[in-house]
Amino acid sequence: MQADVQLDTLGYFCPMPIILTSKKIKELAVGQVLEVLSDDEGIKKDMPAWCETTGHELVGMEEEEGSSSRIYKAYVKKTK
């Protein structure tokens, strides 16, 4: 998936990936996609809930094996 901006939240745990996403999304233009990297499994539940609450669109979620842990990539499209 293609993103316009990447946000690295590796090493941060709930609620920090969501807090950092909330701050970063404000810097984007409507229609841009933010890729959020996280090694916190909680992002799989937290990001869809945050998108539903804020009105932004979760356009994808990917998982891949990192060197020491699983990496989660959430793709959020700014809608407003």
N, C-alpha and C positions, 0 to 999 in steps of 0.2 A: 504494500500500500504506500502511496506517495503522500508525504506530509510537507507543509510549508515551513514549519518550525518544529524543532525537537526540544523537549524538556526532560532532562535527566534527573530522576528522583531516586536513583539507585542508592540503597543504604538508608533510605527514609522509610518510616513505617507510619501506619494510620495514626493520625489523619493528615500527616504532612504531604503526601502526594496529591491529595485533593486540594489542600490549601494552596500549594504551589501552582497547581493547575488553574485554580480560580484566579490567582494573581496574573499568571502568564496569558490566559485567554483574553484578558482585558487589553493586552498590547496588540492583538491581532485584528485584522480587518474582517468584516462579515464575509463568510464563505471560505476563509482560510482554515486549514486543517492543522491541528496540533498533535504531534506524536508524543505521548508520555511514556517514558521508560521507567519501569519499576521492578523491584525484586520482592515486593510485598504482595503475597497472594490475595490479600484483602481487596486489592484494586479490581479484581474480577467482579465483586459485588458493589464496591463503593463507587466506581466510575459510572456504571449504568444508572445508579440511584442519583448521583450528582447531576448527570445530564438530564434526567427526568425532572429533577427539581428546578434546574436553572433554564431549561429549554434548549440547551445546546444539543447537537446530534452526535451520538456515538456511532461512528461509521465503520468501526472495526475493532477487533481485539485479537491479538496474536500472542502465542507463547513459544518460547524457544529455550533450549538448554544453554545456559551460560557456563563459564568455566567453573564456577563454584556454586551456582544456584540457578533456578529458573528465572528467565527474564520475561516480563509481561509488557506488551506494547498496546497502549490504548490510543485510538485515533478519534479525536473530537473535532467536529466542525463547528465553528462559531456561527451562530444563527442570528444573533442580534447585537 
